[in-house]
């Protein structure tokens, strides 16, 4: 069973770490996400250091044959310390979450320091094979018994805190799937108590000189440890996806869609006024394939379009505005939609006049200048330009159809 559950837990840990890590800049803004990335990362690391080649490398590098078990225990303690931190930032006010998070991390650091101090008192000669081999060799040593008991007690306490916090948070949230995920995490934390009970029983038996627990108890311990860990990692996926991944994916998709919707308007301006582009792509295909920093590229594109509008203001002609206004009013457009449609026609005419180098006969302003009071945020500006871009593309298509018929 251990051979089956270990790879499952390792795969869940690595997948969760990679999924939540990208892009890393979000970790500076979201402490719950940063803590959760740490949970999955340290869990993956605990499985990594338990691999035989890594275990041997740690022993050879440090000169301490049992260094792998210190690394494994330390990474698990770090994982257990970060679990309630992520939960706290989800359900508590920021100041209380910050205080609770610091307390959890400080407690974890104290436990790791104590484990290190006890580990350094172990006999230097010993096996370098597996954690089980080291436990079998050292279990009748008083220092190792204290070492193992401290680790198990800290592990059990951390999982008890996690289980309690998950049940409290699940009852408070109004999001059904988040609550279900937290209940799964809490159930996984409770399941690990079986591992802690078997391990503490083994330490007690060794201290009293009794026989070791039977092999069935060893298998039960690993089922509880790996099974509980798998439930914790799986359950955390649901709130993580709901709170972090899905909103980011939606924002990315929306920014990507808006970026491409503004492309025809931007490209027309960029051909006429190349200097508006701060970081132009070397090839049009590269511009269409931009997948990273989409929100930044979108806002940069809106700024460049507005810069192009500003540069083309010297080619705006009043007769063009009046004719466009009559045409769009006849089509039933009013209010801001009328202003955006007229502005799109003005841009077509201004680009043509710019190409010919013709000044306007009767200078005027953009029709959408009257709507600037409604544009208060970058998001408002994107929405306004999307409407202008839609009319710009429509009027271009109409011009192409007219040209083909004439």
TIGULUM-249058 format. One record per residue (C-alpha): x, y, z; chain; residue in three letters; residue number from 1. Coordinates in Angstrom, 2 decimals. Example, Ala and Ser with C-alpha at 12.3 -4.5 7.8 and 13.67 -1.06 7.14 Angstrom:
2
12.30; -4.50; 7.80; A; Ala; 1 .
13.67; -1.06; 7.14; A; Ser; 2 .
END
This chain:
406
0.00; 0.00; 0.00; A; Unk; 1 .
2.86; 2.38; 0.79; A; Unk; 2 .
4.32; 1.74; -2.69; A; Unk; 3 .
0.94; 2.78; -4.18; A; Unk; 4 .
0.11; 5.80; -2.02; A; Unk; 5 .
3.57; 7.35; -1.97; A; Unk; 6 .
3.61; 8.06; -5.75; A; Unk; 7 .
0.01; 9.35; -5.59; A; Unk; 8 .
0.86; 11.83; -2.84; A; Unk; 9 .
4.06; 12.88; -4.59; A; Unk; 10 .
2.17; 13.46; -7.86; A; Unk; 11 .
-0.51; 15.52; -6.09; A; Unk; 12 .
2.15; 17.60; -4.33; A; Unk; 13 .
4.13; 18.33; -7.50; A; Unk; 14 .
0.98; 19.08; -9.53; A; Unk; 15 .
-0.37; 21.43; -6.88; A; Unk; 16 .
2.96; 23.20; -6.53; A; Unk; 17 .
3.35; 23.82; -10.27; A; Unk; 18 .
-0.30; 24.78; -10.74; A; Unk; 19 .
-0.33; 27.40; -7.98; A; Unk; 20 .
3.19; 28.70; -8.54; A; Unk; 21 .
2.57; 30.18; -12.00; A; Unk; 22 .
2.91; 33.08; -12.30; A; Unk; 23 .
5.17; 33.62; -9.26; A; Unk; 24 .
4.47; 37.36; -8.99; A; Unk; 25 .
1.04; 36.60; -7.48; A; Unk; 26 .
2.74; 35.15; -4.39; A; Unk; 27 .
3.84; 38.63; -3.28; A; Unk; 28 .
0.25; 39.85; -3.33; A; Unk; 29 .
-1.57; 36.83; -1.88; A; Unk; 30 .
-0.19; 35.34; 1.33; A; Unk; 31 .
-2.75; 32.52; 1.40; A; Unk; 32 .
-1.57; 31.46; -2.04; A; Unk; 33 .
2.07; 31.73; -0.98; A; Unk; 34 .
1.41; 29.54; 2.07; A; Unk; 35 .
-0.45; 26.99; -0.05; A; Unk; 36 .
2.40; 26.86; -2.57; A; Unk; 37 .
4.69; 26.20; 0.39; A; Unk; 38 .
2.41; 23.36; 1.57; A; Unk; 39 .
2.60; 21.58; -1.77; A; Unk; 40 .
6.27; 22.43; -2.27; A; Unk; 41 .
7.45; 21.11; 1.10; A; Unk; 42 .
5.27; 18.03; 0.71; A; Unk; 43 .
6.88; 17.30; -2.65; A; Unk; 44 .
10.30; 17.93; -1.11; A; Unk; 45 .
9.60; 15.48; 1.73; A; Unk; 46 .
9.02; 12.72; -0.83; A; Unk; 47 .
12.06; 13.80; -2.83; A; Unk; 48 .
14.49; 13.56; 0.08; A; Unk; 49 .
13.11; 10.11; 0.93; A; Unk; 50 .
14.27; 8.69; -2.40; A; Unk; 51 .
17.27; 6.39; -1.99; A; Unk; 52 .
19.65; 8.32; -4.32; A; Unk; 53 .
18.81; 11.65; -2.69; A; Unk; 54 .
19.05; 10.08; 0.75; A; Unk; 55 .
22.52; 8.74; 0.01; A; Unk; 56 .
23.65; 12.04; -1.54; A; Unk; 57 .
22.58; 13.97; 1.56; A; Unk; 58 .
24.47; 11.55; 3.78; A; Unk; 59 .
27.62; 11.68; 1.66; A; Unk; 60 .
27.51; 15.48; 1.30; A; Unk; 61 .
26.94; 16.29; 4.97; A; Unk; 62 .
28.99; 13.44; 6.42; A; Unk; 63 .
25.92; 12.48; 8.48; A; Unk; 64 .
24.54; 9.12; 7.30; A; Unk; 65 .
21.08; 9.84; 8.71; A; Unk; 66 .
20.82; 13.39; 7.37; A; Unk; 67 .
17.95; 12.34; 5.10; A; Unk; 68 .
15.63; 11.69; 8.01; A; Unk; 69 .
16.25; 15.17; 9.41; A; Unk; 70 .
15.49; 16.68; 5.99; A; Unk; 71 .
12.34; 14.57; 5.65; A; Unk; 72 .
11.05; 15.45; 9.12; A; Unk; 73 .
11.91; 19.14; 8.72; A; Unk; 74 .
10.04; 19.44; 5.42; A; Unk; 75 .
6.97; 17.71; 6.88; A; Unk; 76 .
7.01; 20.08; 9.87; A; Unk; 77 .
7.25; 23.01; 7.45; A; Unk; 78 .
4.27; 21.66; 5.52; A; Unk; 79 .
2.20; 21.17; 8.66; A; Unk; 80 .
3.11; 24.68; 9.88; A; Unk; 81 .
2.01; 26.31; 6.62; A; Unk; 82 .
-1.35; 24.49; 6.33; A; Unk; 83 .
-3.14; 26.55; 9.02; A; Unk; 84 .
-1.48; 29.72; 7.70; A; Unk; 85 .
-3.21; 29.31; 4.31; A; Unk; 86 .
-6.47; 28.59; 6.09; A; Unk; 87 .
-6.11; 31.64; 8.34; A; Unk; 88 .
-5.67; 34.03; 5.42; A; Unk; 89 .
-8.83; 32.61; 3.86; A; Unk; 90 .
-11.13; 32.99; 6.85; A; Unk; 91 .
-9.66; 35.56; 9.29; A; Unk; 92 .
-9.28; 39.33; 9.02; A; Unk; 93 .
-5.84; 40.28; 7.63; A; Unk; 94 .
-4.36; 41.43; 10.94; A; Unk; 95 .
-5.51; 38.32; 12.85; A; Unk; 96 .
-4.39; 36.08; 9.99; A; Unk; 97 .
-0.97; 37.73; 10.04; A; Unk; 98 .
-0.64; 37.19; 13.81; A; Unk; 99 .
-1.79; 33.57; 13.57; A; Unk; 100 .
0.49; 32.91; 10.63; A; Unk; 101 .
3.53; 34.24; 12.46; A; Unk; 102 .
2.69; 32.07; 15.48; A; Unk; 103 .
2.40; 28.93; 13.35; A; Unk; 104 .
5.64; 29.61; 11.51; A; Unk; 105 .
7.47; 30.42; 14.75; A; Unk; 106 .
6.23; 27.18; 16.31; A; Unk; 107 .
7.38; 25.23; 13.27; A; Unk; 108 .
10.81; 26.89; 13.39; A; Unk; 109 .
11.17; 25.99; 17.08; A; Unk; 110 .
10.29; 22.36; 16.38; A; Unk; 111 .
12.77; 22.15; 13.49; A; Unk; 112 .
15.49; 23.70; 15.67; A; Unk; 113 .
14.78; 21.21; 18.48; A; Unk; 114 .
14.79; 18.30; 16.01; A; Unk; 115 .
18.13; 19.46; 14.66; A; Unk; 116 .
19.62; 19.71; 18.15; A; Unk; 117 .
18.46; 16.17; 19.01; A; Unk; 118 .
19.59; 14.81; 15.63; A; Unk; 119 .
23.13; 16.10; 16.14; A; Unk; 120 .
23.34; 14.05; 19.35; A; Unk; 121 .
22.67; 10.77; 17.55; A; Unk; 122 .
25.60; 8.35; 17.07; A; Unk; 123 .
27.49; 9.29; 13.93; A; Unk; 124 .
27.78; 5.76; 12.62; A; Unk; 125 .
24.68; 4.13; 11.31; A; Unk; 126 .
22.87; 2.91; 8.21; A; Unk; 127 .
22.32; 5.09; 5.20; A; Unk; 128 .
19.69; 2.94; 3.51; A; Unk; 129 .
16.09; 3.99; 4.21; A; Unk; 130 .
14.13; 5.87; 6.88; A; Unk; 131 .
12.79; 2.54; 8.09; A; Unk; 132 .
16.31; 1.16; 8.43; A; Unk; 133 .
17.45; 4.16; 10.42; A; Unk; 134 .
14.41; 3.95; 12.69; A; Unk; 135 .
15.06; 0.26; 13.33; A; Unk; 136 .
18.71; 0.97; 14.16; A; Unk; 137 .
18.16; 3.98; 16.44; A; Unk; 138 .
14.75; 3.29; 17.99; A; Unk; 139 .
16.23; 1.89; 21.23; A; Unk; 140 .
18.38; 5.02; 21.62; A; Unk; 141 .
16.97; 7.49; 24.12; A; Unk; 142 .
17.89; 10.52; 22.01; A; Unk; 143 .
16.17; 9.08; 18.95; A; Unk; 144 .
13.10; 8.23; 20.99; A; Unk; 145 .
12.89; 11.86; 22.10; A; Unk; 146 .
13.54; 12.96; 18.52; A; Unk; 147 .
10.78; 10.78; 17.10; A; Unk; 148 .
8.33; 11.61; 19.89; A; Unk; 149 .
8.81; 15.35; 19.36; A; Unk; 150 .
8.25; 14.99; 15.63; A; Unk; 151 .
5.11; 12.86; 16.03; A; Unk; 152 .
3.62; 15.15; 18.69; A; Unk; 153 .
4.26; 18.24; 16.56; A; Unk; 154 .
2.82; 16.48; 13.52; A; Unk; 155 .
-0.32; 15.36; 15.37; A; Unk; 156 .
-0.84; 18.82; 16.92; A; Unk; 157 .
-0.51; 20.51; 13.53; A; Unk; 158 .
-3.02; 18.13; 11.97; A; Unk; 159 .
-5.43; 18.66; 14.88; A; Unk; 160 .
-5.23; 22.43; 14.38; A; Unk; 161 .
-5.82; 21.95; 10.66; A; Unk; 162 .
-8.83; 19.67; 11.17; A; Unk; 163 .
-10.45; 22.07; 13.64; A; Unk; 164 .
-9.79; 25.09; 11.42; A; Unk; 165 .
-11.21; 23.36; 8.34; A; Unk; 166 .
-14.45; 22.42; 10.05; A; Unk; 167 .
-14.91; 25.95; 11.42; A; Unk; 168 .
-14.12; 27.52; 8.03; A; Unk; 169 .
-16.36; 25.09; 6.14; A; Unk; 170 .
-19.35; 26.09; 8.29; A; Unk; 171 .
-18.67; 29.78; 7.71; A; Unk; 172 .
-18.29; 29.79; 3.94; A; Unk; 173 .
-21.30; 30.11; 1.64; A; Unk; 174 .
-19.51; 28.41; -1.27; A; Unk; 175 .
-20.58; 24.78; -1.37; A; Unk; 176 .
-17.55; 23.39; -3.19; A; Unk; 177 .
-15.13; 25.26; -0.95; A; Unk; 178 .
-16.88; 23.81; 2.11; A; Unk; 179 .
-16.68; 20.30; 0.64; A; Unk; 180 .
-12.99; 20.72; -0.08; A; Unk; 181 .
-12.33; 21.89; 3.48; A; Unk; 182 .
-14.26; 18.94; 4.91; A; Unk; 183 .
-12.05; 16.61; 2.82; A; Unk; 184 .
-8.95; 18.35; 4.19; A; Unk; 185 .
-10.27; 17.98; 7.74; A; Unk; 186 .
-11.02; 14.28; 7.20; A; Unk; 187 .
-7.51; 13.74; 5.85; A; Unk; 188 .
-5.99; 15.49; 8.87; A; Unk; 189 .
-8.01; 13.24; 11.21; A; Unk; 190 .
-6.95; 10.12; 9.31; A; Unk; 191 .
-3.29; 10.92; 9.99; A; Unk; 192 .
-3.96; 10.48; 13.71; A; Unk; 193 .
-3.73; 6.72; 13.07; A; Unk; 194 .
-0.14; 7.18; 11.92; A; Unk; 195 .
0.74; 9.27; 14.95; A; Unk; 196 .
-0.87; 6.75; 17.33; A; Unk; 197 .
1.08; 3.81; 15.88; A; Unk; 198 .
4.36; 5.72; 15.92; A; Unk; 199 .
3.94; 6.91; 19.51; A; Unk; 200 .
3.01; 3.36; 20.52; A; Unk; 201 .
6.25; 2.17; 18.92; A; Unk; 202 .
8.29; 4.79; 20.78; A; Unk; 203 .
6.61; 3.83; 24.06; A; Unk; 204 .
7.25; 0.14; 23.43; A; Unk; 205 .
10.91; 0.81; 22.67; A; Unk; 206 .
11.31; 2.93; 25.80; A; Unk; 207 .
9.81; 0.14; 27.93; A; Unk; 208 .
11.87; -2.56; 26.22; A; Unk; 209 .
8.75; -4.23; 24.80; A; Unk; 210 .
8.38; -5.81; 21.39; A; Unk; 211 .
7.88; -3.62; 18.35; A; Unk; 212 .
4.31; -3.26; 17.01; A; Unk; 213 .
3.30; -6.00; 14.54; A; Unk; 214 .
3.80; -5.59; 10.80; A; Unk; 215 .
0.07; -4.99; 10.33; A; Unk; 216 .
0.34; -1.91; 12.55; A; Unk; 217 .
3.20; -0.61; 10.38; A; Unk; 218 .
1.08; -1.00; 7.24; A; Unk; 219 .
-1.86; 0.69; 8.99; A; Unk; 220 .
0.38; 3.61; 9.96; A; Unk; 221 .
1.48; 4.23; 6.38; A; Unk; 222 .
-2.08; 3.91; 5.08; A; Unk; 223 .
-3.16; 6.59; 7.56; A; Unk; 224 .
-0.19; 8.85; 6.79; A; Unk; 225 .
-0.29; 8.64; 3.00; A; Unk; 226 .
-4.06; 8.34; 2.76; A; Unk; 227 .
-4.57; 11.33; 5.03; A; Unk; 228 .
-1.94; 13.33; 3.17; A; Unk; 229 .
-3.61; 12.50; -0.16; A; Unk; 230 .
-6.97; 13.72; 1.18; A; Unk; 231 .
-5.40; 16.94; 2.50; A; Unk; 232 .
-3.71; 17.69; -0.81; A; Unk; 233 .
-6.84; 16.80; -2.81; A; Unk; 234 .
-9.13; 18.80; -0.55; A; Unk; 235 .
-6.94; 21.89; -0.73; A; Unk; 236 .
-7.22; 21.78; -4.52; A; Unk; 237 .
-10.90; 22.80; -4.42; A; Unk; 238 .
-10.52; 26.05; -2.42; A; Unk; 239 .
-7.27; 26.76; -4.26; A; Unk; 240 .
-8.97; 26.40; -7.63; A; Unk; 241 .
-12.01; 28.39; -6.52; A; Unk; 242 .
-10.15; 31.21; -4.77; A; Unk; 243 .
-6.97; 31.47; -6.84; A; Unk; 244 .
-6.71; 29.48; -10.06; A; Unk; 245 .
-10.17; 29.90; -11.62; A; Unk; 246 .
-10.34; 33.73; -11.10; A; Unk; 247 .
-6.82; 34.08; -12.53; A; Unk; 248 .
-7.70; 31.87; -15.49; A; Unk; 249 .
-10.84; 33.89; -16.17; A; Unk; 250 .
-8.95; 37.17; -15.91; A; Unk; 251 .
-6.26; 35.82; -18.26; A; Unk; 252 .
-8.84; 34.64; -20.80; A; Unk; 253 .
-10.72; 37.95; -20.63; A; Unk; 254 .
-7.52; 39.98; -21.06; A; Unk; 255 .
-6.44; 37.74; -23.92; A; Unk; 256 .
-9.82; 38.16; -25.63; A; Unk; 257 .
-9.82; 41.94; -25.19; A; Unk; 258 .
-6.20; 42.18; -26.37; A; Unk; 259 .
-7.08; 40.42; -29.61; A; Unk; 260 .
-10.30; 42.43; -30.03; A; Unk; 261 .
-8.27; 45.66; -29.95; A; Unk; 262 .
-5.76; 44.32; -32.49; A; Unk; 263 .
-7.34; 45.72; -35.72; A; Unk; 264 .
-7.59; 49.23; -34.29; A; Unk; 265 .
-4.08; 49.09; -32.79; A; Unk; 266 .
-2.53; 47.66; -35.96; A; Unk; 267 .
-4.06; 50.42; -38.11; A; Unk; 268 .
-2.66; 53.06; -35.77; A; Unk; 269 .
0.71; 51.34; -35.46; A; Unk; 270 .
1.15; 51.23; -39.23; A; Unk; 271 .
0.51; 54.97; -39.41; A; Unk; 272 .
2.32; 55.88; -36.17; A; Unk; 273 .
4.98; 53.23; -35.32; A; Unk; 274 .
6.33; 55.26; -32.39; A; Unk; 275 .
3.25; 54.61; -30.25; A; Unk; 276 .
4.48; 51.05; -29.50; A; Unk; 277 .
6.65; 50.75; -26.41; A; Unk; 278 .
7.62; 47.11; -27.00; A; Unk; 279 .
6.44; 46.09; -30.48; A; Unk; 280 .
6.59; 42.39; -31.34; A; Unk; 281 .
9.19; 41.48; -33.96; A; Unk; 282 .
6.58; 39.63; -35.99; A; Unk; 283 .
2.75; 39.83; -36.11; A; Unk; 284 .
2.54; 36.13; -35.23; A; Unk; 285 .
4.60; 36.74; -32.09; A; Unk; 286 .
2.17; 39.48; -31.09; A; Unk; 287 .
-0.79; 37.12; -31.46; A; Unk; 288 .
0.97; 34.40; -29.44; A; Unk; 289 .
1.72; 36.54; -26.39; A; Unk; 290 .
0.57; 34.37; -23.48; A; Unk; 291 .
2.33; 35.90; -20.47; A; Unk; 292 .
1.58; 39.21; -18.74; A; Unk; 293 .
-1.59; 39.51; -20.78; A; Unk; 294 .
-3.13; 42.08; -18.46; A; Unk; 295 .
-0.06; 44.31; -18.73; A; Unk; 296 .
0.02; 43.97; -22.53; A; Unk; 297 .
-3.70; 44.77; -22.68; A; Unk; 298 .
-3.34; 47.98; -20.67; A; Unk; 299 .
-0.23; 48.88; -22.66; A; Unk; 300 .
-2.24; 48.45; -25.86; A; Unk; 301 .
-4.99; 50.77; -24.58; A; Unk; 302 .
-2.38; 53.42; -23.73; A; Unk; 303 .
-0.85; 53.13; -27.20; A; Unk; 304 .
-4.25; 53.46; -28.88; A; Unk; 305 .
-4.99; 56.58; -26.84; A; Unk; 306 .
-1.56; 57.93; -27.81; A; Unk; 307 .
-2.45; 57.29; -31.43; A; Unk; 308 .
-5.74; 59.12; -30.99; A; Unk; 309 .
-3.88; 62.07; -29.53; A; Unk; 310 .
-1.42; 62.16; -32.42; A; Unk; 311 .
-4.24; 61.98; -35.00; A; Unk; 312 .
-6.27; 64.79; -33.43; A; Unk; 313 .
-4.68; 67.26; -35.89; A; Unk; 314 .
-6.46; 65.47; -38.78; A; Unk; 315 .
-10.02; 65.55; -37.40; A; Unk; 316 .
-12.50; 67.34; -39.66; A; Unk; 317 .
-15.92; 68.63; -38.60; A; Unk; 318 .
-17.73; 67.54; -41.81; A; Unk; 319 .
-16.60; 63.95; -41.18; A; Unk; 320 .
-17.99; 64.06; -37.66; A; Unk; 321 .
-21.31; 65.53; -38.78; A; Unk; 322 .
-21.74; 63.01; -41.59; A; Unk; 323 .
-20.89; 60.09; -39.29; A; Unk; 324 .
-23.31; 61.40; -36.67; A; Unk; 325 .
-26.18; 61.60; -39.17; A; Unk; 326 .
-25.47; 58.08; -40.45; A; Unk; 327 .
-25.31; 56.45; -37.04; A; Unk; 328 .
-28.33; 58.33; -35.69; A; Unk; 329 .
-30.26; 57.08; -38.70; A; Unk; 330 .
-29.15; 53.57; -37.71; A; Unk; 331 .
-30.72; 54.11; -34.28; A; Unk; 332 .
-27.59; 54.70; -32.22; A; Unk; 333 .
-27.76; 57.18; -29.35; A; Unk; 334 .
-25.77; 58.27; -26.28; A; Unk; 335 .
-22.35; 56.79; -25.69; A; Unk; 336 .
-22.81; 54.16; -28.40; A; Unk; 337 .
-23.31; 56.96; -30.92; A; Unk; 338 .
-20.18; 58.72; -29.65; A; Unk; 339 .
-18.08; 55.55; -29.98; A; Unk; 340 .
-19.38; 54.79; -33.47; A; Unk; 341 .
-18.67; 58.36; -34.66; A; Unk; 342 .
-15.18; 58.22; -33.11; A; Unk; 343 .
-14.45; 55.04; -35.06; A; Unk; 344 .
-15.40; 56.79; -38.31; A; Unk; 345 .
-13.31; 59.79; -37.33; A; Unk; 346 .
-10.30; 57.53; -36.80; A; Unk; 347 .
-10.71; 56.00; -40.26; A; Unk; 348 .
-10.85; 59.44; -41.82; A; Unk; 349 .
-7.96; 60.78; -39.69; A; Unk; 350 .
-5.73; 57.84; -40.65; A; Unk; 351 .
-6.46; 58.44; -44.31; A; Unk; 352 .
-5.80; 62.18; -43.94; A; Unk; 353 .
-2.57; 61.44; -42.06; A; Unk; 354 .
-1.40; 59.19; -44.88; A; Unk; 355 .
-2.09; 61.95; -47.40; A; Unk; 356 .
-0.66; 64.65; -45.17; A; Unk; 357 .
-3.85; 66.72; -45.40; A; Unk; 358 .
-4.78; 69.14; -42.59; A; Unk; 359 .
-8.50; 69.46; -41.69; A; Unk; 360 .
-10.63; 72.20; -43.20; A; Unk; 361 .
-12.62; 72.63; -40.00; A; Unk; 362 .
-10.81; 71.18; -36.97; A; Unk; 363 .
-12.93; 69.43; -34.36; A; Unk; 364 .
-12.62; 67.00; -31.42; A; Unk; 365 .
-13.33; 63.31; -31.03; A; Unk; 366 .
-16.95; 62.45; -30.36; A; Unk; 367 .
-15.95; 60.20; -27.43; A; Unk; 368 .
-14.39; 63.20; -25.64; A; Unk; 369 .
-17.88; 63.74; -24.22; A; Unk; 370 .
-17.76; 60.31; -22.51; A; Unk; 371 .
-14.42; 60.77; -20.71; A; Unk; 372 .
-16.16; 61.56; -17.42; A; Unk; 373 .
-17.46; 57.98; -17.41; A; Unk; 374 .
-13.91; 56.56; -17.81; A; Unk; 375 .
-12.45; 56.49; -14.30; A; Unk; 376 .
-10.34; 53.32; -14.24; A; Unk; 377 .
-8.13; 51.38; -16.69; A; Unk; 378 .
-10.93; 48.79; -16.93; A; Unk; 379 .
-13.36; 51.51; -17.99; A; Unk; 380 .
-10.90; 52.65; -20.65; A; Unk; 381 .
-10.56; 49.10; -21.99; A; Unk; 382 .
-14.35; 48.74; -22.25; A; Unk; 383 .
-14.64; 52.09; -24.05; A; Unk; 384 .
-11.92; 51.23; -26.54; A; Unk; 385 .
-13.44; 47.81; -27.17; A; Unk; 386 .
-16.65; 49.49; -28.29; A; Unk; 387 .
-14.72; 51.90; -30.52; A; Unk; 388 .
-12.70; 48.98; -31.93; A; Unk; 389 .
-15.88; 47.04; -32.70; A; Unk; 390 .
-17.30; 49.98; -34.69; A; Unk; 391 .
-13.89; 50.54; -36.31; A; Unk; 392 .
-13.82; 46.95; -37.60; A; Unk; 393 .
-17.46; 47.17; -38.74; A; Unk; 394 .
-16.95; 50.41; -40.63; A; Unk; 395 .
-13.80; 48.96; -42.27; A; Unk; 396 .
-15.80; 45.92; -43.41; A; Unk; 397 .
-18.53; 48.19; -44.78; A; Unk; 398 .
-15.94; 50.23; -46.66; A; Unk; 399 .
-14.43; 47.07; -48.17; A; Unk; 400 .
-17.85; 45.87; -49.31; A; Unk; 401 .
-18.63; 49.28; -50.83; A; Unk; 402 .
-15.27; 49.35; -52.60; A; Unk; 403 .
-15.78; 45.87; -54.03; A; Unk; 404 .
-19.18; 46.86; -55.48; A; Unk; 405 .
-17.89; 50.08; -56.97; A; Unk; 406 .
END
